[in-house]
């Protein structure tokens, strides 16, 4: 730990001591003494305390109305305070007491309100014994995350870019978002933004010494964060807050999702599935090692925690192509087999607001896994739940892959004044016989064949696939019986 001349000046000023000094900006003080006749040069690290300004070529400090002896006593107290602070933070780090304890220990030294957030800007810790009058901070404390209005201001002022591209401390004194000048430090891992420490200068204004104090604390937090990431427990914090809210159905605002997902590295509109791992015993590496191994072996699958359950999230441009490249789940099966686990996989979704439905589908897949298959897809157990007249179940199917297909097809018909929905339904209900379908639709047989091929192309499906035929057929039945698209 480096005790700079700026720190000494800052802490003396808080005691009402106005100083004069001869020292380079940022100079580190290694020792201190009363001014002697033969002082050491400025670069020696020795700070000399004197009764008044001196011409000596050394690093010296004096204060109005404060003699050298009294000043020496104050500086000695500062050194003791700094060493005690640093040692207790080190102890907290070694005993893994967490970021909250580090902030609590820093309260009497730094004296300003500080908060720590994860990559989704959800609150992880804050200085609970230091009050704040900043509306942004107050909302963060009360709700555990920033308001939609604050998120939009971050976007408008390109704060995300500043945080993720900044190196070191970032000072923002324009006060267009926060009430006070704020100092930020962003921690990254493998170039991914995941932890954000913010100090509001609500009690002590910005100074070189204050920045040095914040830097000392930040370095301790940096070591803690890196240690936690290495241990993989940070997976439960880094992105978990946003995913937990999506899985729990607690976010309904589209703009909010897009903005927060961007920071967390998720993409609204790109295909994804949710994978849920069964509860139960496994080897001693679970869950930390398991989460790390999945991340390393099955990129871009990412682990999260929802409550105590390990949840996996796979998002890419073409989920099915990804799975096909890996033997349609064969490699995943081998992996989970080696850990004695089972995994349920949801339908393919694109809207992050449907993540709650995806999670429930993955959970139902595990529940219906009577054959104890290592990896089970929800579409493979679709039939089991198809005619359960339960509003929640019907909602899951309405928002599932095949429900989304047919709803989009019907909406497209409405916009383009077509009848593809009826063509596909009639074709399936007539066991894919073009002649019989044509008769019901009052169309020519060749026209039916052509229209069906275009529908397959539009939906990205093949009616030669038995599973696709069955699931579409059942979805049509559900619409007839329960009007699931209304």
Secondary structure as the mmCIF struct_conf table of DSSP 4:
data_model
#
loop_
_struct_conf.conf_type_id
_struct_conf.id
_struct_conf.beg_label_comp_id
_struct_conf.beg_label_asym_id
_struct_conf.beg_label_seq_id
_struct_conf.end_label_comp_id
_struct_conf.end_label_asym_id
_struct_conf.end_label_seq_id
STRN STRN1 UNK A 4 UNK A 4
HELX_RH_AL_P HELX_RH_AL_P1 UNK A 5 UNK A 14
TURN_TY1_P TURN_TY1_P1 UNK A 15 UNK A 16
STRN STRN2 UNK A 19 UNK A 22
TURN_TY1_P TURN_TY1_P2 UNK A 25 UNK A 26
HELX_LH_PP_P HELX_LH_PP_P1 UNK A 27 UNK A 27
STRN STRN3 UNK A 28 UNK A 28
HELX_LH_PP_P HELX_LH_PP_P2 UNK A 29 UNK A 29
STRN STRN4 UNK A 31 UNK A 34
TURN_TY1_P TURN_TY1_P3 UNK A 37 UNK A 38
HELX_LH_PP_P HELX_LH_PP_P3 UNK A 39 UNK A 41
HELX_RH_3T_P HELX_RH_3T_P1 UNK A 42 UNK A 44
STRN STRN5 UNK A 46 UNK A 49
BEND BEND1 UNK A 51 UNK A 52
BEND BEND2 UNK A 57 UNK A 58
STRN STRN6 UNK A 59 UNK A 63
TURN_TY1_P TURN_TY1_P4 UNK A 64 UNK A 65
STRN STRN7 UNK A 66 UNK A 66
HELX_RH_AL_P HELX_RH_AL_P2 UNK A 68 UNK A 94
TURN_TY1_P TURN_TY1_P5 UNK A 95 UNK A 96
HELX_RH_AL_P HELX_RH_AL_P3 UNK A 99 UNK A 110
BEND BEND3 UNK A 112 UNK A 112
STRN STRN8 UNK A 113 UNK A 118
TURN_TY1_P TURN_TY1_P6 UNK A 119 UNK A 120
STRN STRN9 UNK A 122 UNK A 122
STRN STRN10 UNK A 123 UNK A 126
TURN_TY1_P TURN_TY1_P7 UNK A 128 UNK A 129
BEND BEND4 UNK A 130 UNK A 130
HELX_RH_AL_P HELX_RH_AL_P4 UNK A 135 UNK A 143
BEND BEND5 UNK A 144 UNK A 144
STRN STRN11 UNK A 145 UNK A 145
HELX_RH_AL_P HELX_RH_AL_P5 UNK A 148 UNK A 156
TURN_TY1_P TURN_TY1_P8 UNK A 157 UNK A 158
HELX_RH_AL_P HELX_RH_AL_P6 UNK A 159 UNK A 165
BEND BEND6 UNK A 168 UNK A 168
STRN STRN12 UNK A 169 UNK A 172
BEND BEND7 UNK A 176 UNK A 180
STRN STRN13 UNK A 182 UNK A 189
TURN_TY1_P TURN_TY1_P9 UNK A 190 UNK A 191
STRN STRN14 UNK A 192 UNK A 200
BEND BEND8 UNK A 202 UNK A 204
HELX_RH_AL_P HELX_RH_AL_P7 UNK A 208 UNK A 230
TURN_TY1_P TURN_TY1_P10 UNK A 231 UNK A 234
HELX_RH_AL_P HELX_RH_AL_P8 UNK A 235 UNK A 238
TURN_TY1_P TURN_TY1_P11 UNK A 239 UNK A 239
HELX_RH_AL_P HELX_RH_AL_P9 UNK A 240 UNK A 247
TURN_TY1_P TURN_TY1_P12 UNK A 248 UNK A 249
HELX_RH_AL_P HELX_RH_AL_P10 UNK A 254 UNK A 264
TURN_TY1_P TURN_TY1_P13 UNK A 265 UNK A 265
TURN_TY1_P TURN_TY1_P14 UNK A 268 UNK A 269
BEND BEND9 UNK A 270 UNK A 270
STRN STRN15 UNK A 272 UNK A 277
HELX_LH_PP_P HELX_LH_PP_P4 UNK A 278 UNK A 279
BEND BEND10 UNK A 280 UNK A 280
TURN_TY1_P TURN_TY1_P15 UNK A 284 UNK A 287
HELX_RH_AL_P HELX_RH_AL_P11 UNK A 288 UNK A 297
BEND BEND11 UNK A 298 UNK A 298
TURN_TY1_P TURN_TY1_P16 UNK A 299 UNK A 300
STRN STRN16 UNK A 302 UNK A 306
TURN_TY1_P TURN_TY1_P17 UNK A 307 UNK A 308
STRN STRN17 UNK A 309 UNK A 315
BEND BEND12 UNK A 317 UNK A 317
HELX_RH_AL_P HELX_RH_AL_P12 UNK A 319 UNK A 325
TURN_TY1_P TURN_TY1_P18 UNK A 326 UNK A 329
HELX_RH_AL_P HELX_RH_AL_P13 UNK A 330 UNK A 339
TURN_TY1_P TURN_TY1_P19 UNK A 340 UNK A 340
STRN STRN18 UNK A 343 UNK A 345
STRN STRN19 UNK A 349 UNK A 349
HELX_RH_3T_P HELX_RH_3T_P2 UNK A 352 UNK A 354
HELX_RH_AL_P HELX_RH_AL_P14 UNK A 355 UNK A 367
TURN_TY1_P TURN_TY1_P20 UNK A 368 UNK A 368
TURN_TY1_P TURN_TY1_P21 UNK A 370 UNK A 371
BEND BEND13 UNK A 374 UNK A 374
STRN STRN20 UNK A 375 UNK A 377
HELX_RH_3T_P HELX_RH_3T_P3 UNK A 378 UNK A 381
HELX_RH_AL_P HELX_RH_AL_P15 UNK A 382 UNK A 386
TURN_TY1_P TURN_TY1_P22 UNK A 387 UNK A 387
HELX_RH_AL_P HELX_RH_AL_P16 UNK A 391 UNK A 398
TURN_TY1_P TURN_TY1_P23 UNK A 399 UNK A 399
BEND BEND14 UNK A 400 UNK A 400
HELX_RH_AL_P HELX_RH_AL_P17 UNK A 401 UNK A 416
TURN_TY1_P TURN_TY1_P24 UNK A 417 UNK A 417
HELX_RH_AL_P HELX_RH_AL_P18 UNK A 420 UNK A 429
TURN_TY1_P TURN_TY1_P25 UNK A 430 UNK A 432
HELX_RH_AL_P HELX_RH_AL_P19 UNK A 434 UNK A 441
TURN_TY1_P TURN_TY1_P26 UNK A 442 UNK A 442
HELX_RH_AL_P HELX_RH_AL_P20 UNK A 445 UNK A 459
TURN_TY1_P TURN_TY1_P27 UNK A 460 UNK A 460
TURN_TY1_P TURN_TY1_P28 UNK A 463 UNK A 464
BEND BEND15 UNK A 465 UNK A 465
HELX_RH_AL_P HELX_RH_AL_P21 UNK A 466 UNK A 482
TURN_TY1_P TURN_TY1_P29 UNK A 484 UNK A 485
#
